[in-house]
Structures are given as structure tokens and as C-alpha cells.
Amino acid sequence: MAKRIVVGTAAAALSVLAVGGLAGTAQASTAAASSFRLCNVGTDYTTYVSFPDRGDYSSYVLSYGQCWNGDSNPGEQFYLTVQRKDNPAYFATTLDRTNNATWTVVTTKNTFNSFAYDKQ
């Protein structure tokens, strides 16, 4: 059984963009689900996103050029698992949170060895 290895954010990079916001209403309401999009532009690895607050609900494994759209909750925890294509080496980013907005868009960058992390 493979172990999940968690590395610090210095070894990870993603670009996160929030678009829009939650509008207030006069009625009481529960937190609405927001949209989450993950796109992989790394050529030497695959990746997927997991949401541990929901029993590790996750995307499918994305290869270069693929995107996945799913739902998340504002401020929900997530992490990315990144695996090299040519061997079984992998790591998971540290936990991050979705934006407190309608959208969170994550785009992977660089190579497996220089996977970096930007959040805007």
C-alpha cells in the first residue's frame, strides 16, 4: 500500500483565481456550493484534487491538457496529489482552502520537480 507523502508549500505551486462573490439576501440561507475547476498543464505528471472534509471526494486523474469541473463549499479544504508519469513517485500539497467566492480555479504549472504554487 502506497503512503501519501505531504510536502510543504515551497515545493508546490498553483494559480487560484476567484471570480464573482456571494450576494447577501434578506432571507436566512445555508452556504451555497461554489464551483471548482482544476486544469493540468504539467507535461510530466498527472494530478487530482481531493476534498478531505467530504470523505476525500475527489476529481478523476488529469493528464496534460485536461480539466475537471466540480462543486466545493466556500472555504473548504482541498489538496492536490501529483504523480510522475514515468515512475511511481508522488506527493500531495499541503491543505489549502477554496476561495470564499462563487469560483475557485486551479491551474497546475511547471514540471514534477519544480511544481510551484500561486494563490490569488
C-alpha positions in Angstrom: 0.0 0.0 0.0 1.4 3.4 -1.0 1.8 6.1 1.6 0.7 9.6 1.0 3.6 12.0 1.4 2.8 15.6 2.2 5.4 18.2 1.3 5.5 21.9 2.2 4.1 24.7 0.0 7.7 25.7 -1.0 7.6 22.6 -3.3 4.1 23.2 -4.7 2.5 25.9 -7.0 -0.9 26.6 -8.2 -2.7 29.5 -9.6 -6.0 30.2 -8.0 -8.4 32.8 -9.3 -11.7 33.8 -7.6 -14.4 35.2 -9.8 -17.5 36.8 -8.5 -18.8 36.8 -5.0 -21.7 35.7 -2.8 -24.6 38.2 -2.8 -26.3 38.8 0.5 -30.1 38.3 0.8 -32.7 39.3 3.3 -33.6 35.6 4.0 -31.5 33.3 6.1 -29.8 30.7 3.9 -27.2 28.0 4.2 -23.8 28.3 2.4 -24.3 27.7 -1.3 -22.0 25.3 -3.1 -19.5 27.1 -5.3 -17.7 25.8 -8.5 -14.2 24.4 -8.5 -12.2 23.9 -11.7 -8.8 22.1 -11.9 -6.7 22.2 -15.1 -3.4 20.3 -15.5 -0.8 21.9 -17.8 2.2 19.9 -16.5 3.6 17.5 -19.1 5.5 15.0 -16.9 2.9 14.4 -14.2 -0.8 13.7 -13.6 -2.8 15.3 -10.8 -6.1 15.2 -9.0 -7.8 17.2 -6.3 -9.3 15.8 -3.0 -11.6 17.4 -0.5 -10.9 15.7 2.9 -13.9 17.4 4.6 -16.2 15.3 2.4 -14.5 11.9 2.9 -11.8 12.5 0.3 -14.3 13.4 -2.5 -12.0 13.9 -5.5 -11.7 14.5 -9.2 -10.5 12.0 -11.6 -6.8 11.8 -12.5 -6.0 14.6 -15.0 -3.2 14.3 -17.7 -1.7 17.2 -19.6 -4.3 19.5 -21.1 -7.3 18.1 -19.2 -9.7 20.0 -16.9 -12.2 18.9 -14.3 -15.2 20.8 -13.0 -16.8 20.1 -9.7 -18.5 21.6 -6.7 -16.9 22.8 -3.5 -18.0 24.8 -0.5 -16.7 28.3 0.2 -13.6 28.0 2.4 -13.5 24.2 2.0 -10.1 22.4 2.4 -8.5 20.7 -0.6 -5.2 19.3 -1.7 -3.6 18.2 -4.9 -1.9 14.8 -5.4 0.8 14.9 -8.1 2.3 11.8 -9.6 5.2 11.5 -12.1 4.3 9.8 -15.4 7.5 7.7 -15.7 7.7 6.3 -12.2 5.6 5.9 -9.0 6.9 9.0 -7.3 4.2 11.3 -6.0 3.4 13.9 -3.3 0.4 15.8 -2.0 0.4 19.5 -1.5 -0.4 20.9 2.0 -4.0 21.6 2.6 -5.4 24.8 1.1 -8.8 26.3 1.2 -11.2 27.2 -1.7 -11.9 30.9 -2.1 -14.9 32.4 -0.3 -16.5 33.2 -3.6 -18.5 31.6 -6.4 -15.5 30.1 -8.2 -12.1 28.7 -7.4 -9.9 27.9 -10.5 -6.7 26.0 -10.0 -4.1 25.6 -12.8 -1.0 23.4 -12.2 2.3 24.6 -13.5 5.9 23.6 -14.3 7.4 20.1 -14.1 7.1 17.4 -11.3 10.4 18.5 -9.8 9.6 22.2 -9.9 5.8 22.1 -9.2 5.0 25.5 -7.8 2.1 27.2 -6.1 0.4 30.6 -6.6 -2.9 31.6 -5.0 -4.6 34.9 -5.9 
